[in-house]
């Protein structure tokens, strides 16, 4: 493959097939002789052209193939929760905190969370877990052991995908979103088929949902928060798009759930600006998460509960989003979520 020709093609606005994207990114991930400048130029050209869902599929397949992981999403008995990032909001790590609540619900699908450092924000999930002193899985055996013991595992992306280290450094230098923001949430090493994914807008919604379907996803909920943040907040309208796909990939359910600020009082909450969620680094995010698990009330706790509520719905525990919120509140009040956190501290 001639990379300069591929770059020229992308710059002209030509879309790649899934196979072409897989070949391209397999090369970028494994050939150390390729200049950083050329990798950056390809990522930026795709960004300018606007990535297609088939290009996202090809990128996921490349990451999975290079790592030796399942090409298809084959595990409907596990779930993952994450965001695509790059929303510029610099908020507390909502999905990481949510994972402890979901793990505390014994009838919820276990959570196999794929965790990376920050490439486009102030605090990646791996960064905050290190601040919290929580164990992370460095290989498949550790991940499976943690799932058995705690009903949650936090898989270290650098350990599972060592070839991504160079790419992530280039992504950080570029800044903003690249195709990896869309692809990595779908590249879970365990081949997760049930996912809660936060995205920043409707274009990303289409890309991620169609890519998940193509890859064998079974039950996917994609969140869009007010103002284009990749999680539900207490500000404005929150949207959750639910997709259920058959084994053959056809759509069985396509449903939209909406949360308005006027709905919040029914679960004891009130609207709040997302500025209350902002942090400057992973240390601040860890402090906020500790406070939530210790029983603190306020906007951070309520935001985590809203996201945990939809997670419990996806995890087949409750019949509605707000029933999930009420159950999540009980899991916090009872100390069950904190018990999971404490058990996982090194």
NUNUDO-242675 format. One line per 10 residues: number of its first residue (from 1); their letters; for each residue x, y, z of N, C-alpha, C. Coordinates in steps of 0.02 Angstrom, whole numbers. Each point is the difference from the previous one (the first is absolute). Layout:
<vogus>
NUM = A = X:Y:Z:X:Y:Z:X:Y:Z ~ ...
</vogus>
This chain:
<vogus>
1 = XXXXXXXXXX = 43:-60:0:-43:60:0:44:62:0 ~ -13:45:-47:37:63:-5:-35:52:44 ~ 29:16:56:-34:45:48:-9:70:-26 ~ 47:24:-40:-7:68:-28:-58:2:-49 ~ -9:-54:-38:-57:-3:-45:-66:-3:38 ~ 1:-38:55:-61:-5:42:-17:69:29 ~ 51:36:23:-10:67:27:-29:46:-52 ~ 27:-3:-60:-25:43:-54:-73:-17:-16 ~ -16:-64:1:-69:-22:-14:-48:27:53 ~ 20:-5:63:-43:24:55:-8:76:-6
11 = XXXXXXXXXX = 54:35:-15:-4:73:-7:-46:22:-56 ~ -9:-42:-50:-46:15:-55:-72:-14:19 ~ -10:-29:60:-68:-14:23:-24:-70:-14 ~ 45:-45:-20:-18:-69:-14:-8:-40:65 ~ -56:-34:8:-11:-41:58:33:-68:-9 ~ 26:-28:55:31:-65:-1:-52:-54:17 ~ 8:-59:-30:-41:-57:21:25:-24:68 ~ -38:-43:33:22:-27:64:65:-39:-8 ~ 5:-37:-55:61:-39:-12:60:46:-11 ~ -9:53:-38:55:48:-12:22:33:64
21 = XXXXXXXXXX = -50:20:42:17:32:63:36:-48:46 ~ -22:-63:1:34:-50:41:72:-9:-22 ~ 12:-5:-64:68:-8:-26:43:61:17 ~ -29:60:-9:36:61:15:21:4:73 ~ -48:-11:45:15:9:71:40:-58:29 ~ -5:-59:-29:44:-55:21:72:19:-14 ~ 11:33:-56:68:22:-18:23:55:47 ~ -43:49:12:19:56:44:15:-23:71 ~ -33:-53:21:9:-26:68:63:-42:8 ~ 24:-29:-55:54:-50:7:66:20:-33
31 = XXXXXXXXXX = -1:48:-45:62:18:-36:32:62:32 ~ 52:-12:39:33:55:37:40:47:-46 ~ 9:-19:-62:38:42:-46:-41:57:-30 ~ -66:-3:9:-43:53:-27:10:63:41 ~ 14:56:-31:11:63:37:-62:22:39 ~ 10:28:59:-55:27:38:-40:50:-40 ~ 35:41:-39:-32:53:-38:-50:-29:-50 ~ 16:-58:-29:-45:-31:-49:-62:-29:35 ~ 11:-31:59:-57:-25:38:-46:57:20 ~ 29:54:25:-40:58:19:-38:29:-59
41 = XXXXXXXXXX = 32:2:-58:-32:28:-60:-60:-43:-20 ~ 6:-66:5:-55:-45:-17:-58:9:49 ~ 15:4:64:-53:10:50:-36:66:-12 ~ 38:52:-14:-30:66:-11:-40:1:-65 ~ 24:-35:-52:-37:-1:-63:-67:-36:8 ~ -1:-54:37:-63:-35:15:-46:45:40 ~ 28:35:48:-39:47:41:-32:54:-43 ~ 39:28:-46:-26:53:-44:-53:-26:-48 ~ 11:-60:-26:-47:-31:-47:-65:-20:35 ~ 5:-17:63:-53:-28:42:-1:-76:-9
51 = XXXXXXXXXX = 19:-35:52:5:-72:-2:-68:-33:-11 ~ -1:-54:-39:-61:-38:-11:-3:-59:50 ~ -58:-29:6:-6:-56:47:41:-60:-23 ~ 7:-9:-66:41:-56:-24:74:11:15 ~ 22:62:-1:69:15:19:10:-13:75 ~ -51:15:40:3:-16:72:3:-76:9 ~ -41:-37:-37:1:-73:4:70:-27:-16 ~ 29:25:-55:67:-23:-19:52:15:52 ~ -5:57:33:47:19:52:-7:-47:61 ~ -62:-14:19:-12:-47:55:29:-68:-16
61 = XXXXXXXXXX = -12:-24:-61:25:-66:-19:76:-2:1 ~ 31:55:-20:74:3:2:25:-4:72 ~ -31:39:45:22:0:70:-10:-70:31 ~ -57:-30:-15:-14:-67:28:48:-52:-30 ~ 11:3:-65:42:-49:-33:72:4:24 ~ 27:61:4:69:9:23:8:-25:72 ~ -52:9:40:3:-22:70:-15:-74:9 ~ -25:-33:-53:-17:-71:5:-67:-12:34 ~ -46:47:-3:-65:-5:33:-55:-16:-49 ~ -60:-20:25:-55:-20:-45:-17:55:-50
71 = XXXXXXXXXX = -10:-19:-63:-18:48:-51:-72:22:5 ~ -42:-43:29:-71:15:7:-17:12:73 ~ -56:35:12:-25:11:68:-39:-62:20 ~ 30:-42:41:-27:-67:12:-25:-11:71 ~ 3:50:44:-17:-10:71:-61:41:21 ~ -62:-27:-11:-60:35:23:-11:-6:75 ~ 45:-37:35:-6:-10:72:41:51:39 ~ 33:46:-34:40:52:32:-17:68:-31 ~ 13:54:38:-12:66:-27:60:46:13 ~ 5:51:-42:52:51:8:-34:67:1
81 = XXXXXXXXXX = 31:48:35:-27:68:2:58:48:-10 ~ -7:45:-47:54:48:-13:-25:56:-44 ~ 41:51:-7:-16:56:-44:52:6:-54 ~ -18:35:-54:48:11:-54:49:56:17 ~ -17:40:52:44:55:19:-1:56:-52 ~ 49:45:7:10:58:-45:-58:49:1 ~ -40:0:54:-54:49:3:23:66:29 ~ 62:2:25:28:63:26:-28:20:67 ~ -40:-45:31:-34:19:62:44:-6:62 ~ 51:-43:-1:46:-10:57:-38:-15:64
91 = XXXXXXXXXX = -43:-51:-3:-41:-16:58:28:-60:39 ~ -27:-10:59:17:-58:41:-13:-63:-41 ~ 36:-54:15:-8:-63:-38:-65:-35:18 ~ -53:18:-35:-67:-25:16:-5:-75:-10 ~ 23:-26:-57:-10:-72:-14:41:-43:48 ~ 58:24:21:40:-39:48:-36:-7:66 ~ -28:56:25:-38:-2:62:-63:-43:-7 ~ -32:5:-58:-60:-39:-13:13:-75:4 ~ 59:-21:-21:17:-72:-1:-5:-31:70 ~ 20:38:51:-4:-27:69:-73:-12:21
101 = XXXXXXXXXX = -44:45:-22:-71:-7:18:-29:-61:-37 ~ 14:-7:-64:-27:-57:-37:26:-66:27 ~ 63:-2:21:28:-62:26:-32:-19:67 ~ -27:49:35:-32:-13:64:-69:-31:-8 ~ -28:4:-59:-65:-30:-14:10:-72:-22 ~ -14:-48:43:17:-70:-13:-36:-29:-61 ~ -57:29:-19:-37:-26:-57:15:38:-64 ~ 50:44:1:19:39:-59:53:-39:-40 ~ 2:10:-65:54:-29:-39:67:26:27 ~ 50:-43:8:65:23:22:30:50:-49
111 = XXXXXXXXXX = 41:45:27:28:55:-40:73:-14:-15 ~ 17:-6:-64:70:-7:-21:20:65:-33 ~ 28:45:40:14:68:-24:69:5:-30 ~ 2:26:-59:62:10:-38:26:71:18 ~ 58:5:30:23:64:29:64:25:-33 ~ 0:62:-19:61:30:-27:18:64:36 ~ 59:25:-14:20:65:25:-32:54:-42 ~ 8:61:20:-31:56:-36:40:17:-63 ~ -36:1:-57:31:24:-62:-30:66:-22 ~ -61:15:25:-32:63:-21:-35:36:57
121 = XXXXXXXXXX = 12:-22:62:-31:33:57:49:9:57 ~ -26:16:59:45:12:57:11:-62:43 ~ -46:-49:-4:6:-59:43:-30:-61:-35 ~ 42:-47:-21:-24:-62:-28:-20:-48:56 ~ -37:-52:-18:-23:-47:51:59:-35:34 ~ 52:-16:-38:58:-32:30:36:47:48 ~ 2:64:-17:31:50:43:-35:4:68 ~ -66:2:-2:-37:8:64:2:-64:41 ~ 1:-58:-32:5:-63:37:66:-4:37 ~ 53:24:-30:65:1:34:-3:47:60
131 = XXXXXXXXXX = -32:57:-7:-7:46:57:-42:-32:56 ~ -49:-39:-20:-44:-32:50:32:-62:31 ~ 56:-23:-28:32:-60:26:-38:-64:-15 ~ -37:1:-55:-40:-58:-19:39:-45:-48 ~ -5:-65:10:36:-47:-42:-25:2:-72 ~ 44:-8:-46:-19:-6:-70:26:-67:-27 ~ -35:-26:-48:19:-64:-30:51:13:-55 ~ 56:-37:2:53:9:-49:-1:-54:-54 ~ -42:-51:8:-6:-53:-50:-69:-32:7 ~ -16:-46:-47:-67:-30:-1:-14:-41:62
141 = XXXXXXXXXX = 49:-36:25:-11:-40:60:-19:43:59 ~ 35:56:10:-17:45:55:-70:30:-10 ~ -17:17:-62:-66:28:-14:-55:-49:19 ~ 8:-62:-20:-51:-51:15:-4:-14:75 ~ 57:1:33:1:-11:73:-36:57:36 ~ 12:62:-22:-34:57:31:-75:-2:-12 ~ -20:-20:-60:-72:-6:-14:-33:-51:46 ~ 35:-55:11:-27:-53:44:-3:25:72 ~ 50:37:22:5:20:70:-41:63:16 ~ 2:49:-46:-30:65:16:-59:19:-45
151 = XXXXXXXXXX = -14:-39:-52:-51:15:-50:18:62:-42 ~ 62:20:2:24:55:-41:75:-10:-9 ~ 25:18:-58:73:3:-10:16:64:-38 ~ 59:26:13:24:60:-34:62:-20:-40 ~ -9:-8:-65:55:-24:-42:43:58:-23 ~ 64:-4:14:47:52:-18:14:-3:-75 ~ -23:50:-37:10:1:-72:74:-2:-20 ~ 45:36:35:71:-5:-19:27:-71:6 ~ -25:-39:48:23:-68:8:-30:-46:-52 ~ -63:10:-16:-34:-42:-48:16:19:-72
161 = XXXXXXXXXX = 16:63:-11:14:25:-68:66:40:0 ~ 57:-33:11:63:37:4:18:37:-64 ~ -25:-23:-57:16:34:-63:-35:68:-7 ~ -49:13:44:-36:64:-2:39:56:33 ~ 53:-16:36:37:51:37:23:57:-45 ~ 30:-17:-56:25:51:-45:-58:40:-31 ~ -52:-35:-20:-59:34:-29:-30:49:50 ~ -5:-21:63:-30:44:50:42:62:12 ~ 65:-8:-3:44:59:7:-12:49:-57 ~ -7:-26:-60:-14:43:-59:-69:32:6
171 = XXXXXXXXXX = -49:-38:24:-67:27:10:2:59:49 ~ 38:-8:53:5:53:50:32:63:-30 ~ 49:-10:-43:33:57:-33:-48:35:-47 ~ -42:-38:-35:-48:29:-47:-53:38:38 ~ -25:-29:54:-54:30:39:-67:-12:-34 ~ -53:3:37:-67:-10:-28:-14:-73:-15 ~ -53:-12:-36:-24:-67:-13:33:-30:-62 ~ 15:-64:2:22:-37:-60:-44:-63:-6 ~ 12:-39:-51:-40:-60:-10:6:-48:59 ~ 55:4:38:8:-45:57:-48:17:56
181 = XXXXXXXXXX = -24:62:5:-51:16:50:-64:-40:-13 ~ -14:-13:-63:-60:-38:-19:14:-75:2 ~ 60:-20:-18:15:-72:-7:16:-35:66 ~ 39:33:43:23:-35:60:-56:-22:48 ~ -55:39:7:-54:-25:42:-29:-67:-25 ~ 9:-15:-65:-26:-61:-28:52:-56:-5 ~ 60:14:24:56:-48:-7:16:-37:64 ~ -51:-11:41:10:-35:64:33:-69:-13 ~ 54:-17:35:35:-63:-11:-42:-63:11 ~ -54:6:40:-41:-58:13:-57:-9:-50
191 = XXXXXXXXXX = -4:44:-49:-53:-6:-50:-69:13:28 ~ -6:52:40:-63:17:33:-54:17:-51 ~ -60:-28:10:-56:12:-47:-54:45:29 ~ 8:21:64:-49:44:32:39:61:25 ~ -19:60:-24:40:59:15:-42:62:12 ~ 25:41:47:-26:67:11:56:47:-21 ~ -12:39:-52:51:43:-30:-25:72:-2 ~ 40:46:27:-16:71:-5:34:30:-60 ~ -37:40:-39:29:33:-59:-15:75:4 ~ 30:37:-45:-4:73:3:-51:31:-48
201 = XXXXXXXXXX = -32:-40:-42:-47:29:-47:-32:-53:-44 ~ -44:22:-45:-40:-47:-39:41:-36:-54 ~ 51:32:-27:43:-34:-48:35:-58:33 ~ 28:11:60:33:-54:36:-50:-54:19 ~ -62:19:15:-53:-48:16:-8:-49:-58 ~ -5:27:-61:-8:-42:-59:61:-45:-11 ~ 59:30:6:61:-38:-12:7:-58:49 ~ -10:14:64:10:-52:52:-54:-53:-4 ~ -63:19:-9:-54:-49:-1:7:-46:-60 ~ 15:27:-58:6:-42:-60:63:-43:3
211 = XXXXXXXXXX = 53:27:28:61:-40:8:-12:-57:49 ~ -34:14:56:-15:-52:50:-42:-55:-32 ~ -48:19:-40:-42:-49:-34:41:-44:-47 ~ 44:31:-38:42:-36:-49:47:-49:35 ~ 21:18:61:49:-40:37:-32:-56:42 ~ -67:-2:1:-33:-54:36:-29:20:67 ~ -5:65:13:-31:24:63:-71:-25:6 ~ -22:-11:62:-68:-26:11:-46:51:32 ~ 24:36:51:-42:50:35:44:60:16 ~ -15:55:-32:41:60:5:-44:59:20
221 = XXXXXXXXXX = 23:39:49:-33:64:15:53:54:-7 ~ -17:50:-40:46:55:-14:-28:64:30 ~ 40:33:41:-21:60:36:26:63:-33 ~ -42:51:-1:21:67:-20:-27:49:53 ~ 46:33:34:-20:49:51:-12:69:-30 ~ -29:43:39:-14:69:-21:65:35:-18 ~ 1:34:-56:59:37:-21:54:-42:-31 ~ -16:-64:-17:48:-42:-33:51:-33:45 ~ -16:-10:65:45:-37:44:-18:-74:-5 ~ 49:-43:15:-11:-72:-11:-25:-37:62
231 = XXXXXXXXXX = -40:34:39:-34:-32:57:-62:42:16 ~ -46:-30:36:-61:35:19:15:44:60 ~ -21:62:-3:11:47:56:-67:26:26 ~ 4:45:48:-60:30:30:-21:63:-37 ~ 29:11:-58:-11:62:-37:-33:-15:-67 ~ -56:33:-15:-32:-8:-64:-28:-70:-11 ~ -5:-19:-63:-28:-65:-18:55:-52:-10 ~ -12:-60:28:45:-57:-11:-35:-51:-44 ~ 37:-29:-46:-30:-48:-46:37:-67:3 ~ -38:-54:-1:28:-68:-1:-32:-38:-58
241 = XXXXXXXXXX = 40:-21:-47:-24:-36:-59:16:-74:9 ~ -52:-40:1:7:-72:14:-7:-40:-65 ~ 48:-46:-10:0:-44:-58:7:-72:24 ~ -44:-43:-24:6:-71:12:6:-34:-69 ~ 53:-39:-9:12:-32:-64:-6:-76:8 ~ -25:-33:-51:-3:-72:0:69:-29:-13 ~ 6:-66:7:64:-34:-12:23:14:-71 ~ -46:5:-46:18:13:-70:15:73:-14 ~ -11:44:48:18:70:-8:-58:46:-17 ~ -61:-27:-12:-56:45:-15:-25:33:64
251 = XXXXXXXXXX = -30:60:-9:-23:38:57:-67:-26:24 ~ -4:-17:64:-62:-24:29:-35:56:39 ~ 39:40:35:-27:57:38:41:62:-16 ~ -34:54:-10:33:65:-10:-43:50:37 ~ 22:18:61:-42:40:45:38:60:26 ~ -35:55:9:31:60:28:-30:14:69 ~ 44:10:50:-21:20:67:23:72:10 ~ -42:41:30:18:70:13:-6:16:74 ~ 45:41:24:-2:24:69:0:76:-2 ~ -51:30:28:-5:72:3:12:23:72
261 = XXXXXXXXXX = 23:60:8:12:26:68:-64:-1:42 ~ -58:6:-33:-63:-2:36:-15:-69:30 ~ 37:-51:-24:-10:-68:26:39:-12:64 ~ 50:41:14:47:-14:55:-32:-2:69 ~ -48:44:16:-29:-2:68:-31:-67:19 ~ -22:-38:-49:-31:-65:16:49:-49:30 ~ 65:13:-7:51:-42:33:42:41:49 ~ -30:55:24:33:39:52:59:41:-24 ~ 1:18:-63:56:40:-28:-25:66:-27 ~ 46:45:-13:-18:63:-30:53:19:-53
271 = XXXXXXXXXX = -20:42:-47:48:18:-54:62:34:28 ~ 55:-8:-35:63:30:20:45:6:-61 ~ 40:53:-1:49:9:-53:53:-53:2 ~ 24:-22:-58:53:-51:0:67:28:23 ~ 3:65:11:62:29:27:16:-31:68 ~ -51:-24:35:12:-32:65:37:-67:-7 ~ 3:-25:-62:33:-64:-12:73:8:-21 ~ 21:61:-13:66:12:-30:57:-15:49 ~ 53:-30:-26:60:-12:39:61:21:-42 ~ 55:13:35:61:21:-35:47:-58:-13
281 = XXXXXXXXXX = -8:-55:37:46:-56:-8:-31:-63:31 ~ 35:-56:-7:-25:-64:25:-4:-2:76 ~ 43:37:35:-2:2:73:-67:30:23 ~ -21:55:-31:-63:31:19:-59:-47:-16 ~ 4:-34:-57:-53:-46:-19:-5:-57:52 ~ 57:-26:22:1:-53:50:-31:24:66 ~ 15:61:20:-28:27:62:-76:4:-5 ~ -25:21:-58:-73:5:-9:-32:-70:4 ~ 31:-49:-32:-28:-67:0:0:-29:70 ~ 54:10:37:3:-24:70:-58:30:40
291 = XXXXXXXXXX = -11:65:-9:-53:34:38:-68:-30:-16 ~ -12:-13:-64:-64:-31:-21:-10:-67:34 ~ 51:-42:-2:-5:-67:30:-6:3:76 ~ 25:55:30:-6:10:72:-68:27:20 ~ -42:15:-49:-68:22:15:-14:74:-9 ~ 47:37:-30:-12:72:-12:-59:10:-48 ~ -36:54:12:-55:17:-45:21:59:-43 ~ -39:13:-53:15:57:-43:1:-19:-73 ~ 18:48:-43:-3:-10:-73:43:-57:-26 ~ 59:-11:29:43:-54:-25:-32:-67:14
301 = XXXXXXXXXX = -25:-9:61:-33:-62:18:-61:-12:-44 ~ -41:51:-9:-61:-7:-40:16:-16:-73 ~ 52:30:-27:19:-14:-69:22:-73:-8 ~ 40:-23:47:21:-71:-2:-60:-46:6 ~ -47:17:43:-60:-41:9:-42:-3:-64 ~ -6:57:-36:-38:0:-62:31:-48:-51 ~ 66:1:-4:34:-45:-48:-1:-72:24 ~ 4:-10:65:-6:-68:27:-70:-28:-12 ~ -50:44:2:-69:-22:-11:-10:-30:-68 ~ 26:33:-51:-8:-27:-68:44:-62:-8
311 = XXXXXXXXXX = 56:-2:37:42:-60:-1:-35:-61:30 ~ -37:11:54:-38:-55:31:-56:-24:-46 ~ -28:47:-37:-51:-19:-50:32:-43:-54 ~ 57:22:-26:36:-39:-51:22:-68:28 ~ 19:-1:64:23:-62:32:-56:-47:19 ~ -61:15:-22:-57:-46:8:-22:-8:73 ~ 6:55:38:-19:-2:71:-69:30:10 ~ -15:55:-36:-62:37:9:-34:10:-67 ~ -62:24:3:-40:8:-61:1:71:-28 ~ 28:47:38:1:69:-25:61:37:27
321 = XXXXXXXXXX = 16:55:-32:57:41:20:-8:24:72 ~ -58:27:17:-8:28:67:-4:-54:54 ~ -26:-59:-18:4:-55:48:73:-17:14 ~ 41:6:-52:72:-11:8:32:52:45 ~ -21:62:-7:27:54:43:-17:-14:73 ~ -62:-20:13:-21:-13:69:40:-59:30 ~ 12:-51:-41:39:-57:24:72:21:12 ~ 28:42:-44:68:24:9:7:40:64 ~ -52:40:16:1:38:62:4:-46:60 ~ -36:-56:-3:2:-48:56:68:-34:5
331 = XXXXXXXXXX = 30:-14:-57:67:-32:1:53:46:30 ~ -9:65:-9:45:48:32:-15:6:74 ~ -64:8:17:-20:10:70:20:-59:43 ~ -7:-59:-26:14:-61:39:74:-13:10 ~ 42:35:-39:72:-12:3:23:-56:-44 ~ -45:-30:-40:19:-56:-43:51:20:-53 ~ -10:59:-29:47:23:-52:68:15:30 ~ 1:30:60:63:14:34:36:-65:17 ~ -37:-52:17:30:-64:18:38:-29:-60 ~ -28:7:-59:34:-24:-61:65:39:-9
341 = XXXXXX = -6:66:7:59:43:-8:56:-20:49 ~ -19:-7:63:50:-17:51:31:-69:-12 ~ -40:-47:-23:26:-67:-13:52:0:-57 ~ -8:49:-46:45:2:-58:61:44:11 ~ 5:32:58:59:40:14:60:-45:15 ~ 57:19:-27:61:-41:7:28:7:71
</vogus>
